[in-house]
Amino acid sequence: MQIFNLAKKIFLFYYEGFKNMTVGKRLWVIILVKLFFMFAILKLFFFPDFLKTNFSTDKQRSDYVIEQMTSPVINNK
């Protein structure tokens, strides 16, 4: 019961804070638009799905990832 009251107090703290904002609402809209742009738009155009385009099965993809994660790094200097 005490955890529920704490969670309720935290929720009400943020709810009242956001409800009474004036300039902050605009700032949050700008932040959300920028996040959408970064994660949705940029991912579509600049970060293709490497594994799906180079491997046809899940087994091949998982083998490649395991090989890349466990292979030793060779320093050629």
PABAGU-31909 format. One record per atom (N, C-alpha, C): residue number from 0; residue in three letters; atom name; x, y, z. Coordinates in nm, 3 decimals, always signed. Atoms other than C-alpha are relative to their C-alpha. Example, Ala and Ser with C-alpha at 12.3 -4.5 7.8 and 13.67 -1.06 7.14 Angstrom:
residues 2
<site><pos>0</pos><code>ala</code><site>N</site><u>+0.089</u><v>-0.119</v><w>+0.000</w></site>
<site><pos>0</pos><code>ala</code><site>CA</site><u>+1.230</u><v>-0.450</v><w>+0.780</w></site>
<site><pos>0</pos><code>ala</code><site>C</site><u>+0.090</u><v>+0.120</v><w>+0.000</w></site>
<site><pos>1</pos><code>ser</code><site>N</site><u>-0.082</u><v>-0.119</v><w>-0.006</w></site>
<site><pos>1</pos><code>ser</code><site>CA</site><u>+1.367</u><v>-0.106</v><w>+0.714</w></site>
<site><pos>1</pos><code>ser</code><site>C</site><u>-0.077</u><v>+0.109</v><w>+0.073</w></site>
***
This chain:
residues 77
<site><pos>0</pos><code>met</code><site>N</site><u>+0.083</u><v>-0.119</v><w>+0.000</w></site>
<site><pos>0</pos><code>met</code><site>CA</site><u>+0.000</u><v>+0.000</v><w>+0.000</w></site>
<site><pos>0</pos><code>met</code><site>C</site><u>+0.087</u><v>+0.126</v><w>+0.000</w></site>
<site><pos>1</pos><code>gln</code><site>N</site><u>-0.089</u><v>-0.115</v><w>-0.007</w></site>
<site><pos>1</pos><code>gln</code><site>CA</site><u>+0.287</u><v>+0.236</v><w>+0.077</w></site>
<site><pos>1</pos><code>gln</code><site>C</site><u>+0.065</u><v>+0.029</v><w>-0.136</w></site>
<site><pos>2</pos><code>ile</code><site>N</site><u>-0.059</u><v>-0.017</v><w>+0.133</w></site>
<site><pos>2</pos><code>ile</code><site>CA</site><u>+0.442</u><v>+0.176</v><w>-0.266</w></site>
<site><pos>2</pos><code>ile</code><site>C</site><u>-0.101</u><v>+0.066</v><w>-0.093</w></site>
<site><pos>3</pos><code>phe</code><site>N</site><u>+0.104</u><v>-0.059</v><w>+0.082</w></site>
<site><pos>3</pos><code>phe</code><site>CA</site><u>+0.109</u><v>+0.262</v><w>-0.430</w></site>
<site><pos>3</pos><code>phe</code><site>C</site><u>-0.013</u><v>+0.149</v><w>+0.029</w></site>
<site><pos>4</pos><code>asn</code><site>N</site><u>+0.009</u><v>-0.142</v><w>-0.037</w></site>
<site><pos>4</pos><code>asn</code><site>CA</site><u>+0.091</u><v>+0.591</v><w>-0.237</w></site>
<site><pos>4</pos><code>asn</code><site>C</site><u>+0.120</u><v>+0.079</v><w>-0.053</w></site>
<site><pos>5</pos><code>leu</code><site>N</site><u>-0.119</u><v>-0.065</v><w>+0.051</w></site>
<site><pos>5</pos><code>leu</code><site>CA</site><u>+0.448</u><v>+0.676</v><w>-0.333</w></site>
<site><pos>5</pos><code>leu</code><site>C</site><u>-0.010</u><v>+0.020</v><w>-0.151</w></site>
<site><pos>6</pos><code>ala</code><site>N</site><u>+0.015</u><v>-0.010</v><w>+0.145</w></site>
<site><pos>6</pos><code>ala</code><site>CA</site><u>+0.379</u><v>+0.602</v><w>-0.700</w></site>
<site><pos>6</pos><code>ala</code><site>C</site><u>-0.105</u><v>+0.106</v><w>-0.035</w></site>
<site><pos>7</pos><code>lys</code><site>N</site><u>+0.105</u><v>-0.099</v><w>+0.025</w></site>
<site><pos>7</pos><code>lys</code><site>CA</site><u>+0.062</u><v>+0.813</v><w>-0.683</w></site>
<site><pos>7</pos><code>lys</code><site>C</site><u>+0.053</u><v>+0.141</v><w>+0.022</w></site>
<site><pos>8</pos><code>lys</code><site>N</site><u>-0.057</u><v>-0.131</v><w>-0.028</w></site>
<site><pos>8</pos><code>lys</code><site>CA</site><u>+0.251</u><v>+1.105</v><w>-0.527</w></site>
<site><pos>8</pos><code>lys</code><site>C</site><u>+0.095</u><v>+0.043</v><w>-0.112</w></site>
<site><pos>9</pos><code>ile</code><site>N</site><u>-0.094</u><v>-0.031</v><w>+0.108</w></site>
<site><pos>9</pos><code>ile</code><site>CA</site><u>+0.521</u><v>+1.086</v><w>-0.796</w></site>
<site><pos>9</pos><code>ile</code><site>C</site><u>-0.077</u><v>+0.036</v><w>-0.127</w></site>
<site><pos>10</pos><code>phe</code><site>N</site><u>+0.081</u><v>-0.028</v><w>+0.118</w></site>
<site><pos>10</pos><code>phe</code><site>CA</site><u>+0.260</u><v>+1.071</v><w>-1.073</w></site>
<site><pos>10</pos><code>phe</code><site>C</site><u>-0.066</u><v>+0.138</v><w>+0.010</w></site>
<site><pos>11</pos><code>leu</code><site>N</site><u>+0.067</u><v>-0.129</v><w>-0.016</w></site>
<site><pos>11</pos><code>leu</code><site>CA</site><u>+0.067</u><v>+1.366</v><w>-0.933</w></site>
<site><pos>11</pos><code>leu</code><site>C</site><u>+0.098</u><v>+0.117</v><w>-0.006</w></site>
<site><pos>12</pos><code>phe</code><site>N</site><u>-0.103</u><v>-0.103</v><w>+0.007</w></site>
<site><pos>12</pos><code>phe</code><site>CA</site><u>+0.389</u><v>+1.567</v><w>-0.895</w></site>
<site><pos>12</pos><code>phe</code><site>C</site><u>+0.029</u><v>+0.038</v><w>-0.145</w></site>
<site><pos>13</pos><code>tyr</code><site>N</site><u>-0.030</u><v>-0.028</v><w>+0.139</w></site>
<site><pos>13</pos><code>tyr</code><site>CA</site><u>+0.471</u><v>+1.532</v><w>-1.264</w></site>
<site><pos>13</pos><code>tyr</code><site>C</site><u>-0.123</u><v>+0.047</v><w>-0.076</w></site>
<site><pos>14</pos><code>tyr</code><site>N</site><u>+0.124</u><v>-0.039</v><w>+0.068</w></site>
<site><pos>14</pos><code>tyr</code><site>CA</site><u>+0.108</u><v>+1.561</v><w>-1.377</w></site>
<site><pos>14</pos><code>tyr</code><site>C</site><u>-0.031</u><v>+0.147</v><w>+0.024</w></site>
<site><pos>15</pos><code>glu</code><site>N</site><u>+0.026</u><v>-0.140</v><w>-0.032</w></site>
<site><pos>15</pos><code>glu</code><site>CA</site><u>+0.057</u><v>+1.891</v><w>-1.196</w></site>
<site><pos>15</pos><code>glu</code><site>C</site><u>+0.107</u><v>+0.091</v><w>-0.061</w></site>
<site><pos>16</pos><code>gly</code><site>N</site><u>-0.107</u><v>-0.080</v><w>+0.058</w></site>
<site><pos>16</pos><code>gly</code><site>CA</site><u>+0.393</u><v>+2.018</v><w>-1.315</w></site>
<site><pos>16</pos><code>gly</code><site>C</site><u>-0.019</u><v>+0.023</v><w>-0.149</w></site>
<site><pos>17</pos><code>phe</code><site>N</site><u>+0.021</u><v>-0.015</v><w>+0.143</w></site>
<site><pos>17</pos><code>phe</code><site>CA</site><u>+0.317</u><v>+1.949</v><w>-1.681</w></site>
<site><pos>17</pos><code>phe</code><site>C</site><u>-0.127</u><v>+0.077</v><w>-0.030</w></site>
<site><pos>18</pos><code>lys</code><site>N</site><u>+0.127</u><v>-0.068</v><w>+0.023</w></site>
<site><pos>18</pos><code>lys</code><site>CA</site><u>-0.037</u><v>+2.080</v><w>-1.651</w></site>
<site><pos>18</pos><code>lys</code><site>C</site><u>+0.016</u><v>+0.151</v><w>+0.014</w></site>
<site><pos>19</pos><code>asn</code><site>N</site><u>-0.016</u><v>-0.143</v><w>-0.026</w></site>
<site><pos>19</pos><code>asn</code><site>CA</site><u>+0.080</u><v>+2.419</v><w>-1.522</w></site>
<site><pos>19</pos><code>asn</code><site>C</site><u>+0.110</u><v>+0.064</v><w>-0.085</w></site>
<site><pos>20</pos><code>met</code><site>N</site><u>-0.106</u><v>-0.056</v><w>+0.084</w></site>
<site><pos>20</pos><code>met</code><site>CA</site><u>+0.358</u><v>+2.466</v><w>-1.780</w></site>
<site><pos>20</pos><code>met</code><site>C</site><u>-0.057</u><v>+0.093</v><w>-0.106</w></site>
<site><pos>21</pos><code>thr</code><site>N</site><u>+0.038</u><v>-0.083</v><w>+0.115</w></site>
<site><pos>21</pos><code>thr</code><site>CA</site><u>+0.342</u><v>+2.740</v><w>-2.039</w></site>
<site><pos>21</pos><code>thr</code><site>C</site><u>+0.108</u><v>-0.012</v><w>-0.107</w></site>
<site><pos>22</pos><code>val</code><site>N</site><u>-0.111</u><v>+0.009</v><w>+0.095</w></site>
<site><pos>22</pos><code>val</code><site>CA</site><u>+0.680</u><v>+2.762</v><w>-2.213</w></site>
<site><pos>22</pos><code>val</code><site>C</site><u>+0.049</u><v>-0.143</v><w>-0.011</w></site>
<site><pos>23</pos><code>gly</code><site>N</site><u>-0.050</u><v>+0.137</v><w>-0.002</w></site>
<site><pos>23</pos><code>gly</code><site>CA</site><u>+0.772</u><v>+2.408</v><w>-2.113</w></site>
<site><pos>23</pos><code>gly</code><site>C</site><u>-0.069</u><v>-0.091</v><w>-0.098</w></site>
<site><pos>24</pos><code>lys</code><site>N</site><u>+0.073</u><v>+0.083</v><w>+0.095</w></site>
<site><pos>24</pos><code>lys</code><site>CA</site><u>+0.501</u><v>+2.258</v><w>-2.331</w></site>
<site><pos>24</pos><code>lys</code><site>C</site><u>+0.059</u><v>+0.013</v><w>-0.140</w></site>
<site><pos>25</pos><code>arg</code><site>N</site><u>-0.063</u><v>-0.021</v><w>+0.131</w></site>
<site><pos>25</pos><code>arg</code><site>CA</site><u>+0.657</u><v>+2.414</v><w>-2.640</w></site>
<site><pos>25</pos><code>arg</code><site>C</site><u>+0.135</u><v>-0.070</v><w>-0.007</w></site>
<site><pos>26</pos><code>leu</code><site>N</site><u>-0.130</u><v>+0.065</v><w>-0.002</w></site>
<site><pos>26</pos><code>leu</code><site>CA</site><u>+0.997</u><v>+2.287</v><w>-2.537</w></site>
<site><pos>26</pos><code>leu</code><site>C</site><u>-0.014</u><v>-0.152</v><w>-0.012</w></site>
<site><pos>27</pos><code>trp</code><site>N</site><u>+0.023</u><v>+0.144</v><w>+0.010</w></site>
<site><pos>27</pos><code>trp</code><site>CA</site><u>+0.862</u><v>+1.933</v><w>-2.491</w></site>
<site><pos>27</pos><code>trp</code><site>C</site><u>-0.042</u><v>-0.039</v><w>-0.141</w></site>
<site><pos>28</pos><code>val</code><site>N</site><u>+0.038</u><v>+0.028</v><w>+0.139</w></site>
<site><pos>28</pos><code>val</code><site>CA</site><u>+0.702</u><v>+1.950</v><w>-2.837</w></site>
<site><pos>28</pos><code>val</code><site>C</site><u>+0.123</u><v>+0.000</v><w>-0.089</w></site>
<site><pos>29</pos><code>ile</code><site>N</site><u>-0.124</u><v>-0.007</v><w>+0.079</w></site>
<site><pos>29</pos><code>ile</code><site>CA</site><u>+1.037</u><v>+2.054</v><w>-2.986</w></site>
<site><pos>29</pos><code>ile</code><site>C</site><u>+0.086</u><v>-0.123</v><w>+0.026</w></site>
<site><pos>30</pos><code>ile</code><site>N</site><u>-0.079</u><v>+0.119</v><w>-0.034</w></site>
<site><pos>30</pos><code>ile</code><site>CA</site><u>+1.214</u><v>+1.772</v><w>-2.800</w></site>
<site><pos>30</pos><code>ile</code><site>C</site><u>-0.058</u><v>-0.125</v><w>-0.065</w></site>
<site><pos>31</pos><code>leu</code><site>N</site><u>+0.064</u><v>+0.119</v><w>+0.059</w></site>
<site><pos>31</pos><code>leu</code><site>CA</site><u>+0.961</u><v>+1.511</v><w>-2.918</w></site>
<site><pos>31</pos><code>leu</code><site>C</site><u>+0.013</u><v>-0.002</v><w>-0.152</w></site>
<site><pos>32</pos><code>val</code><site>N</site><u>-0.017</u><v>-0.005</v><w>+0.146</w></site>
<site><pos>32</pos><code>val</code><site>CA</site><u>+0.979</u><v>+1.630</v><w>-3.280</w></site>
<site><pos>32</pos><code>val</code><site>C</site><u>+0.143</u><v>-0.036</v><w>-0.037</w></site>
<site><pos>33</pos><code>lys</code><site>N</site><u>-0.140</u><v>+0.033</v><w>+0.029</w></site>
<site><pos>33</pos><code>lys</code><site>CA</site><u>+1.359</u><v>+1.612</v><w>-3.271</w></site>
<site><pos>33</pos><code>lys</code><site>C</site><u>+0.028</u><v>-0.149</v><w>+0.020</w></site>
<site><pos>34</pos><code>leu</code><site>N</site><u>-0.018</u><v>+0.143</v><w>-0.022</w></site>
<site><pos>34</pos><code>leu</code><site>CA</site><u>+1.350</u><v>+1.261</v><w>-3.122</w></site>
<site><pos>34</pos><code>leu</code><site>C</site><u>-0.063</u><v>-0.082</v><w>-0.111</w></site>
<site><pos>35</pos><code>phe</code><site>N</site><u>+0.064</u><v>+0.070</v><w>+0.111</w></site>
<site><pos>35</pos><code>phe</code><site>CA</site><u>+1.103</u><v>+1.148</v><w>-3.387</w></site>
<site><pos>35</pos><code>phe</code><site>C</site><u>+0.087</u><v>+0.009</v><w>-0.124</w></site>
<site><pos>36</pos><code>phe</code><site>N</site><u>-0.085</u><v>-0.018</v><w>+0.118</w></site>
<site><pos>36</pos><code>phe</code><site>CA</site><u>+1.325</u><v>+1.293</v><w>-3.657</w></site>
<site><pos>36</pos><code>phe</code><site>C</site><u>+0.125</u><v>-0.087</v><w>+0.009</w></site>
<site><pos>37</pos><code>met</code><site>N</site><u>-0.124</u><v>+0.076</v><w>-0.014</w></site>
<site><pos>37</pos><code>met</code><site>CA</site><u>+1.638</u><v>+1.129</v><w>-3.518</w></site>
<site><pos>37</pos><code>met</code><site>C</site><u>-0.024</u><v>-0.150</v><w>-0.013</w></site>
<site><pos>38</pos><code>phe</code><site>N</site><u>+0.017</u><v>+0.145</v><w>-0.003</w></site>
<site><pos>38</pos><code>phe</code><site>CA</site><u>+1.494</u><v>+0.783</v><w>-3.464</w></site>
<site><pos>38</pos><code>phe</code><site>C</site><u>-0.080</u><v>-0.054</v><w>-0.116</w></site>
<site><pos>39</pos><code>ala</code><site>N</site><u>+0.084</u><v>+0.052</v><w>+0.109</w></site>
<site><pos>39</pos><code>ala</code><site>CA</site><u>+1.238</u><v>+0.751</v><w>-3.743</w></site>
<site><pos>39</pos><code>ala</code><site>C</site><u>+0.057</u><v>+0.036</v><w>-0.136</w></site>
<site><pos>40</pos><code>ile</code><site>N</site><u>-0.041</u><v>-0.046</v><w>+0.132</w></site>
<site><pos>40</pos><code>ile</code><site>CA</site><u>+1.353</u><v>+0.959</v><w>-4.037</w></site>
<site><pos>40</pos><code>ile</code><site>C</site><u>+0.145</u><v>-0.039</v><w>-0.031</w></site>
<site><pos>41</pos><code>leu</code><site>N</site><u>-0.141</u><v>+0.032</v><w>+0.026</w></site>
<site><pos>41</pos><code>leu</code><site>CA</site><u>+1.730</u><v>+0.918</v><w>-4.005</w></site>
<site><pos>41</pos><code>leu</code><site>C</site><u>+0.024</u><v>-0.150</v><w>-0.012</w></site>
<site><pos>42</pos><code>lys</code><site>N</site><u>-0.018</u><v>+0.145</v><w>+0.007</w></site>
<site><pos>42</pos><code>lys</code><site>CA</site><u>+1.703</u><v>+0.544</v><w>-3.944</w></site>
<site><pos>42</pos><code>lys</code><site>C</site><u>-0.043</u><v>-0.053</v><w>-0.136</w></site>
<site><pos>43</pos><code>leu</code><site>N</site><u>+0.048</u><v>+0.047</v><w>+0.129</w></site>
<site><pos>43</pos><code>leu</code><site>CA</site><u>+1.503</u><v>+0.497</v><w>-4.262</w></site>
<site><pos>43</pos><code>leu</code><site>C</site><u>+0.099</u><v>+0.026</v><w>-0.113</w></site>
<site><pos>44</pos><code>phe</code><site>N</site><u>-0.084</u><v>-0.038</v><w>+0.113</w></site>
<site><pos>44</pos><code>phe</code><site>CA</site><u>+1.750</u><v>+0.678</v><w>-4.486</w></site>
<site><pos>44</pos><code>phe</code><site>C</site><u>+0.148</u><v>-0.030</v><w>+0.017</w></site>
<site><pos>45</pos><code>phe</code><site>N</site><u>-0.144</u><v>+0.012</v><w>-0.018</w></site>
<site><pos>45</pos><code>phe</code><site>CA</site><u>+2.093</u><v>+0.637</v><w>-4.329</w></site>
<site><pos>45</pos><code>phe</code><site>C</site><u>+0.047</u><v>-0.128</v><w>+0.066</w></site>
<site><pos>46</pos><code>phe</code><site>N</site><u>-0.040</u><v>+0.123</v><w>-0.068</w></site>
<site><pos>46</pos><code>phe</code><site>CA</site><u>+2.091</u><v>+0.309</v><w>-4.139</w></site>
<site><pos>46</pos><code>phe</code><site>C</site><u>-0.080</u><v>-0.118</v><w>-0.053</w></site>
<site><pos>47</pos><code>pro</code><site>N</site><u>+0.072</u><v>+0.114</v><w>+0.057</w></site>
<site><pos>47</pos><code>pro</code><site>CA</site><u>+1.982</u><v>+0.020</v><w>-4.361</w></site>
<site><pos>47</pos><code>pro</code><site>C</site><u>+0.014</u><v>-0.124</v><w>+0.089</w></site>
<site><pos>48</pos><code>asp</code><site>N</site><u>-0.003</u><v>+0.123</v><w>-0.078</w></site>
<site><pos>48</pos><code>asp</code><site>CA</site><u>+1.910</u><v>-0.321</v><w>-4.212</w></site>
<site><pos>48</pos><code>asp</code><site>C</site><u>+0.107</u><v>-0.092</v><w>-0.059</w></site>
<site><pos>49</pos><code>phe</code><site>N</site><u>-0.115</u><v>+0.074</v><w>+0.053</w></site>
<site><pos>49</pos><code>phe</code><site>CA</site><u>+2.252</u><v>-0.479</v><w>-4.269</w></site>
<site><pos>49</pos><code>phe</code><site>C</site><u>-0.022</u><v>-0.151</v><w>+0.002</w></site>
<site><pos>50</pos><code>leu</code><site>N</site><u>+0.016</u><v>+0.145</v><w>-0.012</w></site>
<site><pos>50</pos><code>leu</code><site>CA</site><u>+2.166</u><v>-0.826</v><w>-4.143</w></site>
<site><pos>50</pos><code>leu</code><site>C</site><u>-0.107</u><v>-0.054</v><w>-0.095</w></site>
<site><pos>51</pos><code>lys</code><site>N</site><u>+0.108</u><v>+0.050</v><w>+0.085</w></site>
<site><pos>51</pos><code>lys</code><site>CA</site><u>+1.842</u><v>-0.858</v><w>-4.337</w></site>
<site><pos>51</pos><code>lys</code><site>C</site><u>+0.039</u><v>+0.004</v><w>-0.148</w></site>
<site><pos>52</pos><code>thr</code><site>N</site><u>-0.038</u><v>-0.008</v><w>+0.140</w></site>
<site><pos>52</pos><code>thr</code><site>CA</site><u>+2.001</u><v>-0.749</v><w>-4.664</w></site>
<site><pos>52</pos><code>thr</code><site>C</site><u>+0.113</u><v>-0.096</v><w>-0.036</w></site>
<site><pos>53</pos><code>asn</code><site>N</site><u>-0.115</u><v>+0.086</v><w>+0.032</w></site>
<site><pos>53</pos><code>asn</code><site>CA</site><u>+2.313</u><v>-0.968</v><w>-4.637</w></site>
<site><pos>53</pos><code>asn</code><site>C</site><u>-0.019</u><v>-0.147</v><w>+0.035</w></site>
<site><pos>54</pos><code>phe</code><site>N</site><u>+0.022</u><v>+0.139</v><w>-0.039</w></site>
<site><pos>54</pos><code>phe</code><site>CA</site><u>+2.172</u><v>-1.286</v><w>-4.484</w></site>
<site><pos>54</pos><code>phe</code><site>C</site><u>-0.147</u><v>-0.034</v><w>-0.017</w></site>
<site><pos>55</pos><code>ser</code><site>N</site><u>+0.139</u><v>+0.036</v><w>+0.031</w></site>
<site><pos>55</pos><code>ser</code><site>CA</site><u>+1.860</u><v>-1.479</v><w>-4.575</w></site>
<site><pos>55</pos><code>ser</code><site>C</site><u>-0.073</u><v>-0.068</v><w>+0.115</w></site>
<site><pos>56</pos><code>thr</code><site>N</site><u>+0.068</u><v>+0.072</v><w>-0.109</w></site>
<site><pos>56</pos><code>thr</code><site>CA</site><u>+1.791</u><v>-1.683</v><w>-4.260</w></site>
<site><pos>56</pos><code>thr</code><site>C</site><u>+0.044</u><v>+0.054</v><w>+0.136</w></site>
<site><pos>57</pos><code>asp</code><site>N</site><u>-0.033</u><v>-0.042</v><w>-0.136</w></site>
<site><pos>57</pos><code>asp</code><site>CA</site><u>+1.786</u><v>-1.615</v><w>-3.889</w></site>
<site><pos>57</pos><code>asp</code><site>C</site><u>+0.125</u><v>-0.071</v><w>+0.051</w></site>
<site><pos>58</pos><code>lys</code><site>N</site><u>-0.118</u><v>+0.076</v><w>-0.041</w></site>
<site><pos>58</pos><code>lys</code><site>CA</site><u>+2.049</u><v>-1.884</v><w>-3.838</w></site>
<site><pos>58</pos><code>lys</code><site>C</site><u>+0.127</u><v>+0.068</v><w>-0.050</w></site>
<site><pos>59</pos><code>gln</code><site>N</site><u>-0.117</u><v>-0.069</v><w>+0.056</w></site>
<site><pos>59</pos><code>gln</code><site>CA</site><u>+2.294</u><v>-1.706</v><w>-4.070</w></site>
<site><pos>59</pos><code>gln</code><site>C</site><u>+0.025</u><v>+0.132</v><w>+0.073</w></site>
<site><pos>60</pos><code>arg</code><site>N</site><u>-0.014</u><v>-0.128</v><w>-0.071</w></site>
<site><pos>60</pos><code>arg</code><site>CA</site><u>+2.225</u><v>-1.373</v><w>-3.897</w></site>
<site><pos>60</pos><code>arg</code><site>C</site><u>+0.058</u><v>-0.021</v><w>+0.139</w></site>
<site><pos>61</pos><code>ser</code><site>N</site><u>-0.050</u><v>+0.023</v><w>-0.135</w></site>
<site><pos>61</pos><code>ser</code><site>CA</site><u>+2.280</u><v>-1.516</v><w>-3.550</w></site>
<site><pos>61</pos><code>ser</code><site>C</site><u>+0.144</u><v>-0.049</v><w>-0.001</w></site>
<site><pos>62</pos><code>asp</code><site>N</site><u>-0.139</u><v>+0.046</v><w>+0.010</w></site>
<site><pos>62</pos><code>asp</code><site>CA</site><u>+2.598</u><v>-1.696</v><w>-3.656</w></site>
<site><pos>62</pos><code>asp</code><site>C</site><u>+0.095</u><v>+0.117</v><w>-0.028</w></site>
<site><pos>63</pos><code>tyr</code><site>N</site><u>-0.083</u><v>-0.116</v><w>+0.031</w></site>
<site><pos>63</pos><code>tyr</code><site>CA</site><u>+2.736</u><v>-1.371</v><w>-3.801</w></site>
<site><pos>63</pos><code>tyr</code><site>C</site><u>+0.019</u><v>+0.087</v><w>+0.123</w></site>
<site><pos>64</pos><code>val</code><site>N</site><u>-0.008</u><v>-0.086</v><w>-0.119</w></site>
<site><pos>64</pos><code>val</code><site>CA</site><u>+2.655</u><v>-1.171</v><w>-3.486</w></site>
<site><pos>64</pos><code>val</code><site>C</site><u>+0.089</u><v>-0.064</v><w>+0.106</w></site>
<site><pos>65</pos><code>ile</code><site>N</site><u>-0.083</u><v>+0.070</v><w>-0.098</w></site>
<site><pos>65</pos><code>ile</code><site>CA</site><u>+2.811</u><v>-1.436</v><w>-3.259</w></site>
<site><pos>65</pos><code>ile</code><site>C</site><u>+0.146</u><v>+0.003</v><w>-0.042</w></site>
<site><pos>66</pos><code>glu</code><site>N</site><u>-0.139</u><v>-0.002</v><w>+0.050</w></site>
<site><pos>66</pos><code>glu</code><site>CA</site><u>+3.120</u><v>-1.450</v><w>-3.480</w></site>
<site><pos>66</pos><code>glu</code><site>C</site><u>+0.062</u><v>+0.138</v><w>+0.021</w></site>
<site><pos>67</pos><code>gln</code><site>N</site><u>-0.052</u><v>-0.135</v><w>-0.016</w></site>
<site><pos>67</pos><code>gln</code><site>CA</site><u>+3.158</u><v>-1.070</v><w>-3.470</w></site>
<site><pos>67</pos><code>gln</code><site>C</site><u>+0.024</u><v>+0.036</v><w>+0.146</w></site>
<site><pos>68</pos><code>met</code><site>N</site><u>-0.014</u><v>-0.032</v><w>-0.142</w></site>
<site><pos>68</pos><code>met</code><site>CA</site><u>+3.113</u><v>-1.053</v><w>-3.094</w></site>
<site><pos>68</pos><code>met</code><site>C</site><u>+0.110</u><v>-0.078</v><w>+0.069</w></site>
<site><pos>69</pos><code>thr</code><site>N</site><u>-0.096</u><v>+0.086</v><w>-0.069</w></site>
<site><pos>69</pos><code>thr</code><site>CA</site><u>+3.349</u><v>-1.337</v><w>-3.006</w></site>
<site><pos>69</pos><code>thr</code><site>C</site><u>+0.136</u><v>-0.008</v><w>-0.068</w></site>
<site><pos>70</pos><code>ser</code><site>N</site><u>-0.130</u><v>+0.008</v><w>+0.067</w></site>
<site><pos>70</pos><code>ser</code><site>CA</site><u>+3.628</u><v>-1.298</v><w>-3.261</w></site>
<site><pos>70</pos><code>ser</code><site>C</site><u>+0.098</u><v>+0.098</v><w>+0.064</w></site>
<site><pos>71</pos><code>pro</code><site>N</site><u>-0.101</u><v>-0.088</v><w>-0.062</w></site>
<site><pos>71</pos><code>pro</code><site>CA</site><u>+3.952</u><v>-1.154</v><w>-3.120</w></site>
<site><pos>71</pos><code>pro</code><site>C</site><u>+0.033</u><v>+0.117</v><w>-0.092</w></site>
<site><pos>72</pos><code>val</code><site>N</site><u>-0.038</u><v>-0.120</v><w>+0.077</w></site>
<site><pos>72</pos><code>val</code><site>CA</site><u>+4.060</u><v>-0.808</v><w>-3.230</w></site>
<site><pos>72</pos><code>val</code><site>C</site><u>+0.147</u><v>-0.011</v><w>-0.033</w></site>
<site><pos>73</pos><code>ile</code><site>N</site><u>-0.138</u><v>+0.007</v><w>+0.045</w></site>
<site><pos>73</pos><code>ile</code><site>CA</site><u>+4.378</u><v>-0.805</v><w>-3.435</w></site>
<site><pos>73</pos><code>ile</code><site>C</site><u>+0.047</u><v>+0.142</v><w>-0.029</w></site>
<site><pos>74</pos><code>asn</code><site>N</site><u>-0.056</u><v>-0.133</v><w>+0.019</w></site>
<site><pos>74</pos><code>asn</code><site>CA</site><u>+4.585</u><v>-0.487</v><w>-3.416</w></site>
<site><pos>74</pos><code>asn</code><site>C</site><u>+0.116</u><v>-0.007</v><w>-0.098</w></site>
<site><pos>75</pos><code>asn</code><site>N</site><u>-0.108</u><v>-0.004</v><w>+0.100</w></site>
<site><pos>75</pos><code>asn</code><site>CA</site><u>+4.788</u><v>-0.437</v><w>-3.734</w></site>
<site><pos>75</pos><code>asn</code><site>C</site><u>+0.061</u><v>+0.139</v><w>+0.002</w></site>
<site><pos>76</pos><code>lys</code><site>N</site><u>-0.067</u><v>-0.131</v><w>-0.006</w></site>
<site><pos>76</pos><code>lys</code><site>CA</site><u>+5.032</u><v>-0.155</v><w>-3.662</w></site>
<site><pos>76</pos><code>lys</code><site>C</site><u>+0.126</u><v>-0.002</v><w>-0.079</w></site>
***
